[in-house]
């Protein structure tokens, strides 16, 4: 588990771990609770979640949760996870979900993290990334678009919840990266 480290020089992703619990609990706000966590975190619940995350990493399970870290002494800025198996996914698809703590929003960190996990997911055999977003979560939808995902429509999940789906082939360079490369030439 500890050998996985993804970085672009600004954002570093490493597995979410027990040492992250205090920072996660301190960083959680009403937006994370509403859009990502489904309810306020507790210490006991977060400890159990970390145990499950650790087991998934140890056995290369279908859920891989990363801490999003940034800064010279990397601090936890949020989380991003990959789900390689879910009822709402087709063959070769991986679900990507992310959330940043309030102090770190608006800096492009989530978009960078999506690029990093997309490359990792492709190396793990996924062909297409899927980002599922509540239609009211405009900030998350903006991250998906900035990361080169295209809107694929509004879908009813197996739970009955209606979510907007954004998709992108993981082997293709995102439009943002292609544009930046073209300017560098």
BAFI-3210 file (N, C-alpha, C; in Angstrom, 3 decimals, decimal comma, padded with zeros to 6 digits):
// residues 185
n [1|2|3|4|5|6|7|8|9|10|11|12|13|14|15|16|17|18|19|20|21|22|23|24|25|26|27|28|29|30|31|32|33|34|35|36|37|38|39|40|41|42|43|44|45|46|47|48|49|50|51|52|53|54|55|56|57|58|59|60|61|62|63|64|65|66|67|68|69|70|71|72|73|74|75|76|77|78|79|80|81|82|83|84|85|86|87|88|89|90|91|92|93|94|95|96|97|98|99|100|101|102|103|104|105|106|107|108|109|110|111|112|113|114|115|116|117|118|119|120|121|122|123|124|125|126|127|128|129|130|131|132|133|134|135|136|137|138|139|140|141|142|143|144|145|146|147|148|149|150|151|152|153|154|155|156|157|158|159|160|161|162|163|164|165|166|167|168|169|170|171|172|173|174|175|176|177|178|179|180|181|182|183|184|185]
n.u [000,819|001,878|003,683|002,502|002,490|001,573|002,319|002,346|004,068|002,842|000,498|000,220|-000,624|-001,372|-002,096|-005,013|-004,843|-004,472|-003,143|-004,279|-006,735|-007,379|-006,904|-008,751|-011,225|-011,134|-011,185|-013,562|-016,616|-019,892|-020,397|-018,840|-020,079|-022,647|-022,290|-020,482|-019,874|-022,283|-023,199|-022,317|-018,982|-017,691|-015,314|-015,050|-016,394|-014,794|-012,351|-013,035|-013,596|-011,023|-009,740|-011,087|-010,324|-007,532|-007,438|-008,497|-006,445|-004,359|-005,175|-005,545|-008,125|-011,411|-011,849|-010,038|-008,691|-007,351|-005,357|-005,372|-002,680|-000,695|001,812|005,050|005,686|003,901|000,477|-002,730|-005,273|-007,660|-009,667|-009,598|-011,171|-011,162|-013,369|-013,513|-015,482|-018,876|-022,452|-023,453|-021,615|-020,110|-018,341|-014,840|-015,014|-014,336|-015,214|-014,813|-014,397|-014,283|-013,169|-012,473|-011,100|-012,328|-010,327|-008,683|-009,970|-010,714|-008,226|-007,389|-006,567|-008,172|-008,712|-006,140|-005,683|-007,605|-006,563|-004,194|-005,192|-006,603|-004,621|-003,386|-005,543|-005,873|-003,489|-004,090|-005,900|-008,376|-010,539|-012,213|-013,069|-015,503|-017,369|-019,678|-022,180|-024,134|-026,764|-026,952|-024,462|-022,399|-019,682|-018,268|-018,994|-017,732|-015,047|-014,909|-015,324|-013,096|-011,123|-011,298|-013,458|-016,524|-019,924|-022,336|-024,975|-027,994|-028,541|-030,399|-029,558|-028,948|-029,944|-031,992|-031,445|-030,912|-028,290|-025,818|-023,691|-020,311|-017,853|-014,746|-012,340|-009,610|-007,171|-006,842|-005,465|-006,458|-008,447|-007,595|-004,899|-003,906|-004,235|-002,537|-000,090|000,081|000,396|002,906|004,637]
n.v [-001,196|001,314|001,931|003,190|006,179|009,077|011,888|015,271|017,251|019,389|018,418|015,567|012,218|009,732|006,612|006,843|007,025|005,933|007,999|010,211|010,744|012,733|015,160|014,846|014,813|017,387|018,920|018,414|019,706|021,239|021,025|018,810|016,842|016,938|016,458|014,326|012,588|011,766|012,071|013,424|012,792|010,565|009,901|007,126|006,003|006,940|005,751|003,059|003,215|003,823|001,417|-000,324|000,852|000,445|-002,357|-002,743|-001,654|-003,397|-005,815|-005,228|-004,417|-003,439|-000,795|002,135|004,456|007,637|010,061|013,483|015,486|018,405|020,981|021,931|020,480|018,005|018,375|017,143|017,726|016,849|014,152|011,524|009,044|005,839|003,609|000,516|-001,293|-001,156|-001,163|000,671|000,910|000,117|-002,504|-002,082|000,493|003,030|004,540|007,857|009,832|012,807|015,174|018,234|019,893|022,914|025,025|024,485|024,629|025,813|026,120|024,499|021,977|019,660|019,072|018,476|016,201|014,469|014,060|012,680|010,301|009,252|008,459|006,511|004,679|003,828|002,425|000,367|-001,041|000,087|001,540|003,720|006,669|007,640|010,221|010,930|013,208|015,195|017,094|019,675|020,257|022,269|022,983|020,549|019,467|021,318|020,729|018,178|018,842|020,544|018,656|017,355|015,680|014,711|015,699|013,217|012,854|012,695|010,326|007,706|006,340|003,040|003,332|005,055|007,717|010,666|011,493|013,500|012,433|012,309|011,536|010,089|008,765|006,986|006,552|008,569|011,820|014,441|017,230|019,663|019,158|018,674|021,187|022,769|021,565|022,166|024,935|025,062|024,411]
n.w [000,000|000,832|-001,154|-003,288|-004,864|-006,287|-008,229|-009,414|-008,959|-007,730|-006,583|-004,583|-004,385|-002,101|-000,474|001,580|005,063|008,537|009,892|008,765|009,863|011,899|010,486|008,436|009,833|010,935|008,624|007,317|006,081|005,675|002,903|002,033|003,552|002,445|-000,385|-000,683|001,584|002,718|005,270|008,504|009,558|012,048|014,646|015,229|013,029|010,926|011,556|011,125|008,397|007,397|008,055|006,299|003,876|003,957|003,865|001,292|-000,281|000,432|-000,658|-003,274|-003,919|-005,241|-004,484|-004,146|-002,158|-002,000|-000,279|-000,907|-001,241|-000,600|-000,900|000,546|002,871|002,719|003,209|004,146|001,923|001,003|-000,358|-002,809|-004,655|-006,257|-007,772|-008,909|-009,361|-009,473|-009,284|-011,156|-013,156|-016,315|-018,144|-017,882|-016,910|-014,445|-011,414|-010,312|-007,525|-005,598|-003,116|-001,568|001,285|002,821|002,928|000,795|-001,605|-004,957|-006,115|-008,132|-007,403|-007,212|-009,896|-010,816|-009,239|-010,299|-012,875|-012,173|-010,863|-012,964|-014,809|-013,232|-012,887|-015,528|-015,887|-014,218|-015,650|-016,318|-018,748|-019,137|-017,430|-015,027|-013,746|-011,374|-010,618|-008,475|-009,809|-008,749|-007,774|-008,748|-008,622|-008,535|-010,994|-012,634|-012,127|-013,298|-016,024|-016,474|-016,247|-018,596|-019,036|-020,588|-020,704|-020,244|-019,841|-017,798|-015,352|-013,816|-010,854|-009,404|-006,838|-007,169|-007,169|-009,075|-011,150|-012,776|-015,362|-016,221|-018,586|-019,706|-021,869|-020,626|-021,805|-023,580|-023,968|-021,868|-023,007|-021,923|-021,283|-023,858|-025,042|-023,466|-024,112|-026,820|-026,718|-025,608|-027,625]
ca.u [000,000|002,662|004,523|001,769|002,658|001,383|002,556|002,634|004,910|002,006|-000,384|000,713|-001,652|-000,929|-003,256|-005,617|-004,332|-004,879|-002,556|-005,085|-008,051|-007,601|-007,002|-010,023|-012,320|-011,039|-011,440|-014,909|-017,598|-021,248|-020,387|-018,369|-021,132|-023,766|-022,002|-019,576|-019,859|-023,619|-023,488|-021,113|-018,066|-017,341|-013,993|-015,194|-016,741|-013,638|-011,370|-013,501|-013,407|-009,588|-009,440|-011,571|-009,450|-006,249|-007,643|-008,649|-005,109|-003,551|-005,614|-005,846|-009,572|-012,015|-011,903|-008,715|-008,890|-006,116|-005,345|-004,829|-001,725|-000,029|002,710|006,406|005,492|002,565|-000,644|-003,938|-006,182|-008,918|-009,556|-010,100|-011,199|-011,498|-014,170|-013,406|-016,670|-020,106|-023,580|-023,729|-020,505|-019,987|-017,008|-013,734|-015,224|-013,964|-015,836|-013,882|-015,092|-013,285|-013,624|-011,411|-011,464|-012,590|-009,133|-007,943|-010,809|-010,495|-006,806|-007,098|-006,015|-009,034|-008,496|-004,837|-005,850|-008,351|-005,598|-003,295|-005,854|-006,969|-003,461|-003,235|-006,635|-005,569|-002,438|-004,730|-006,773|-009,617|-010,525|-012,999|-013,403|-016,864|-017,590|-021,121|-022,324|-025,478|-026,947|-026,788|-023,072|-021,766|-018,218|-017,767|-019,169|-016,686|-013,798|-014,989|-015,111|-011,703|-010,278|-011,491|-014,606|-017,657|-021,237|-022,933|-026,402|-028,486|-028,871|-030,968|-028,701|-029,703|-030,594|-033,074|-030,926|-030,573|-026,976|-025,206|-022,495|-019,254|-017,000|-013,566|-011,424|-008,410|-005,980|-006,729|-005,031|-007,568|-008,377|-006,803|-003,488|-003,544|-004,143|-001,303|001,038|000,125|000,948|004,322|005,429]
ca.v [000,000|002,545|002,194|003,956|007,629|009,744|013,315|016,114|018,335|020,273|017,509|014,218|011,293|008,509|005,991|007,417|006,189|006,284|009,292|011,270|010,847|014,040|016,200|014,661|015,265|018,845|019,558|018,158|020,781|020,893|020,629|017,425|015,999|016,902|015,924|013,175|011,655|011,270|012,347|013,849|011,734|010,420|009,277|005,670|005,694|007,213|004,699|001,859|003,488|003,676|-000,023|-000,889|001,374|-000,242|-003,719|-002,671|-001,472|-004,593|-006,902|-004,663|-004,496|-002,534|000,588|002,670|005,814|008,411|011,386|014,523|016,238|019,488|021,798|021,402|019,443|017,693|018,328|016,565|018,757|016,207|012,755|011,131|007,590|005,081|002,399|-000,263|-002,131|-000,609|-001,545|001,673|000,962|-000,919|-003,111|-001,172|001,819|003,271|005,735|008,775|010,766|013,649|016,246|019,014|020,641|024,308|025,874|024,096|024,716|026,932|026,212|023,542|020,744|018,517|018,758|017,798|014,877|013,650|013,656|011,670|009,004|008,732|007,722|005,313|003,751|003,245|001,420|-000,756|-001,732|000,793|002,205|004,950|007,248|008,145|011,090|011,084|014,464|015,717|018,237|020,953|020,418|022,931|022,982|019,231|019,367|022,140|019,951|017,134|019,464|020,997|017,466|016,800|014,783|015,283|015,400|012,056|012,816|012,477|008,913|007,275|005,336|001,920|003,813|005,964|009,089|011,146|012,128|013,787|011,620|012,836|010,404|010,340|007,652|007,235|006,482|009,826|012,984|015,385|018,422|020,683|018,818|018,862|022,634|023,253|021,048|022,915|026,266|024,931|024,152]
ca.w [000,000|000,986|-002,318|-004,296|-004,706|-007,573|-008,041|-010,572|-008,463|-006,915|-005,854|-004,363|-003,913|-001,442|000,147|002,786|006,149|009,899|010,262|008,152|010,491|012,542|009,450|007,733|010,697|011,060|007,338|006,803|006,239|005,211|001,493|001,949|004,101|001,496|-001,713|-000,759|002,705|003,035|006,678|009,228|009,984|013,460|014,772|015,111|011,642|010,078|011,829|010,421|006,974|007,114|008,074|005,033|002,806|004,071|003,361|-000,165|-000,849|000,678|-001,526|-004,604|-004,058|-006,215|-003,989|-003,804|-001,666|-001,865|000,311|-001,786|-000,420|-001,310|-000,094|000,738|003,890|002,224|004,140|003,573|001,409|000,656|-000,758|-004,121|-004,680|-007,457|-007,554|-010,134|-009,495|-008,901|-010,142|-012,187|-014,108|-017,335|-018,231|-018,160|-016,328|-013,056|-010,853|-009,651|-006,623|-004,951|-002,252|-000,925|002,478|002,414|002,765|-000,396|-002,802|-005,863|-006,488|-009,196|-006,857|-007,551|-011,309|-010,876|-008,650|-011,268|-013,907|-011,613|-010,668|-014,286|-015,332|-012,405|-013,212|-016,840|-015,658|-013,522|-016,583|-016,640|-020,050|-019,124|-016,136|-014,860|-012,595|-011,156|-009,890|-008,228|-010,719|-008,043|-007,365|-009,886|-008,487|-008,919|-012,448|-013,252|-012,047|-014,325|-017,345|-016,569|-016,379|-019,930|-019,105|-021,309|-020,134|-020,906|-019,559|-016,438|-015,200|-012,548|-010,227|-008,822|-005,609|-007,548|-007,229|-010,418|-011,174|-014,068|-015,584|-017,075|-018,947|-020,543|-022,055|-019,820|-022,655|-024,329|-023,207|-021,722|-023,859|-021,225|-021,447|-025,269|-025,288|-022,826|-024,888|-028,075|-026,426|-025,248|-028,823]
c.u [000,861|003,515|003,810|001,893|002,572|001,591|002,776|003,521|004,151|001,109|000,301|-000,434|-000,975|-002,153|-003,702|-005,283|-004,762|-004,337|-003,355|-006,388|-008,300|-007,759|-008,320|-011,182|-012,317|-011,433|-012,846|-015,840|-018,931|-021,280|-019,893|-019,431|-022,259|-023,436|-021,250|-019,802|-021,225|-024,029|-022,205|-020,274|-017,923|-015,961|-014,115|-015,508|-015,573|-012,546|-011,752|-013,305|-011,938|-009,194|-009,893|-010,692|-008,115|-006,355|-007,783|-007,289|-004,289|-003,894|-005,961|-007,330|-010,107|-012,125|-010,501|-008,907|-007,528|-006,369|-004,744|-003,950|-001,067|000,867|004,059|006,451|004,084|001,499|-001,864|-004,903|-007,551|-008,673|-010,063|-010,083|-011,626|-012,311|-014,187|-014,614|-017,826|-021,241|-023,831|-022,637|-020,572|-018,587|-015,954|-013,898|-014,768|-014,647|-014,775|-014,715|-014,046|-013,946|-012,432|-011,956|-011,518|-011,348|-008,399|-008,735|-010,430|-009,065|-006,417|-006,571|-006,856|-008,830|-007,177|-004,952|-006,603|-007,419|-004,690|-003,984|-006,314|-005,840|-003,241|-004,291|-006,391|-004,494|-002,997|-005,769|-008,084|-009,476|-011,217|-013,281|-014,813|-016,891|-019,085|-021,321|-023,796|-025,645|-026,780|-025,345|-022,257|-020,237|-017,631|-017,896|-018,088|-015,336|-013,791|-014,706|-013,668|-010,741|-010,510|-012,635|-015,739|-018,955|-021,881|-024,417|-026,720|-029,011|-029,544|-030,114|-029,556|-030,437|-031,804|-032,630|-030,576|-029,256|-026,559|-023,936|-021,580|-018,306|-015,809|-012,784|-010,135|-007,127|-005,770|-006,259|-006,216|-007,351|-007,525|-005,317|-003,041|-003,354|-002,861|-000,074|001,191|000,716|002,437|005,212|005,864]
c.v [001,257|002,877|003,015|005,439|008,235|011,231|014,018|017,298|019,341|019,435|016,154|013,391|010,069|007,899|006,723|006,472|006,714|007,648|010,476|011,549|012,224|015,150|016,076|015,182|016,784|019,553|019,393|019,337|020,341|020,470|019,194|016,464|015,841|016,143|014,606|012,149|011,092|011,474|012,748|012,654|011,740|009,789|007,769|005,271|005,891|006,178|003,410|002,025|003,311|002,201|-000,683|-000,434|000,639|-001,671|-003,721|-002,500|-002,749|-005,716|-006,448|-004,796|-003,455|-001,083|001,026|004,137|006,456|009,659|012,327|015,398|017,324|020,246|021,138|020,316|018,947|017,540|017,782|017,681|018,176|014,758|012,577|009,609|007,045|003,876|001,654|-001,165|-001,478|-001,019|-000,583|001,762|-000,178|-001,503|-002,057|000,222|001,848|004,561|006,551|009,746|011,531|014,688|016,920|019,698|022,126|025,151|025,613|024,214|025,923|027,108|025,249|022,206|019,520|018,111|018,013|016,370|013,944|013,185|012,531|010,315|008,412|007,935|006,420|004,263|003,076|002,163|000,181|-001,452|-001,051|001,518|003,560|005,387|007,791|009,000|011,332|012,258|014,795|016,952|019,610|021,229|020,983|022,908|021,634|019,008|020,165|021,426|018,890|017,720|019,928|019,826|016,749|015,811|015,485|014,835|014,271|011,906|012,599|011,052|008,686|006,136|004,181|002,310|004,687|007,411|009,444|011,921|012,407|012,953|012,334|011,681|010,878|009,052|007,958|007,159|007,785|010,947|013,929|016,619|019,509|020,416|019,018|020,353|023,184|022,787|021,829|024,307|026,194|024,776|025,433]
c.w [000,000|-000,226|-003,383|-003,952|-006,092|-007,347|-009,368|-010,169|-007,616|-006,001|-005,753|-003,804|-003,320|-000,777|001,421|003,934|007,516|010,330|009,701|008,881|011,095|011,516|008,690|008,575|010,846|009,770|006,814|007,087|005,655|003,744|001,313|002,470|003,081|000,216|-001,709|000,346|003,068|004,478|007,369|009,676|011,495|013,513|014,570|013,670|010,703|010,308|011,108|008,914|006,588|007,130|006,769|003,865|002,789|003,535|001,838|-000,840|-000,725|-000,296|-002,930|-004,924|-005,018|-005,762|-003,582|-003,421|-001,422|-001,023|-000,718|-000,905|-001,263|-000,341|000,108|001,823|003,630|003,317|003,401|003,201|001,062|000,299|-002,184|-004,159|-006,026|-007,032|-008,889|-010,354|-008,742|-009,826|-011,307|-013,254|-015,111|-017,313|-018,596|-017,582|-014,870|-012,610|-010,129|-008,816|-005,824|-004,068|-001,608|000,314|002,110|002,132|001,451|-001,688|-003,662|-006,319|-007,604|-008,711|-007,225|-009,009|-011,487|-010,346|-009,595|-012,383|-013,391|-011,437|-011,986|-014,895|-014,552|-012,763|-014,563|-016,702|-014,972|-014,394|-016,922|-017,976|-020,015|-017,690|-016,155|-013,601|-012,506|-010,204|-009,680|-009,111|-010,051|-007,642|-008,533|-009,819|-008,917|-010,418|-013,175|-013,214|-013,146|-015,707|-017,509|-016,750|-017,710|-020,059|-019,838|-020,645|-020,927|-020,584|-018,089|-016,353|-013,857|-012,025|-009,699|-007,533|-005,902|-007,645|-008,669|-010,338|-012,605|-014,162|-016,559|-017,341|-019,777|-020,655|-021,329|-020,624|-023,416|-023,416|-023,076|-022,583|-023,227|-021,429|-022,891|-025,572|-024,690|-023,612|-026,191|-027,846|-026,139|-026,469|-029,477]
res [x|x|x|x|x|x|x|x|x|x|x|x|x|x|x|x|x|x|x|x|x|x|x|x|x|x|x|x|x|x|x|x|x|x|x|x|x|x|x|x|x|x|x|x|x|x|x|x|x|x|x|x|x|x|x|x|x|x|x|x|x|x|x|x|x|x|x|x|x|x|x|x|x|x|x|x|x|x|x|x|x|x|x|x|x|x|x|x|x|x|x|x|x|x|x|x|x|x|x|x|x|x|x|x|x|x|x|x|x|x|x|x|x|x|x|x|x|x|x|x|x|x|x|x|x|x|x|x|x|x|x|x|x|x|x|x|x|x|x|x|x|x|x|x|x|x|x|x|x|x|x|x|x|x|x|x|x|x|x|x|x|x|x|x|x|x|x|x|x|x|x|x|x|x|x|x|x|x|x|x|x|x|x|x|x]
***
